[in-house]
Amino acid sequence: MNYFKKFAIRFFYFALLWVVPFWYGLTMYFTRDKLIAVKKRKTKEEIGQALSWGKTWVADPLGGVFDMLSHPTKIERNISFGKPVGDCDDHAIYWATCLLKSKLARKTWLSFYQYETRKGRVSGHVVCVFQDWYGDYYWVDYKSPEKITHRFEWVTLMEHRKQRVVLGAAEIQVLGISRDDTPVLGKTNKMM
């Protein structure tokens, strides 16, 4: 079974990465909450606190099989009502949106990778990578932002810390935020 999954991942990274921004844009369109705006935050720590540092994580529909990206306004609504926020990509897009809207970062990226664990399980993860106003890079998922030397270093850190074998990695720059707090996604850039 893992052979098939690994083959599918390689094919995806070879031929289908361009689909990711369109799919994410479509799922955000259908989950946008028109009655709420993403709050500006004064510090990066306030963003992490709003997301309860990942403690309100919940899988996508169908046990995570139906991968989707929630609009940041839906995430803000869930935060306001004390509901679960979403999975790793929802946390990452909220970080990216808040950082840009609050002027706490100059650039942000949704960065993702697929991996195999030592026990042979194949999965994936999404984080937010950002560049501050001094030109320094950071990555963040469920903890405080961690400084890195370049945009792709987080992949190597995760590989070594979690003892995972990277099967593929890519990023999508969040080019800006529209008036309704919709993140404007750029093209997918393969990292490895």
Secondary structure, DSSP 8 states (H G I E B T S, - for coil): -HHHHHHHHHHIIIIITTHHHHHHHHHHHHH--TT------SSHHHHHHHTGGGTTB---TGGGTS-----HHHHHHHHHTT---BSHHHHHHHHHHHHHHTT--SEEEEEEEEEEETT--EEEEEEEEEE-TTS-EEEESSSS-EEESSTTHHHHHHHHHHTEEEEEEEEEEEEEE-TTS-EEEEEEEE--
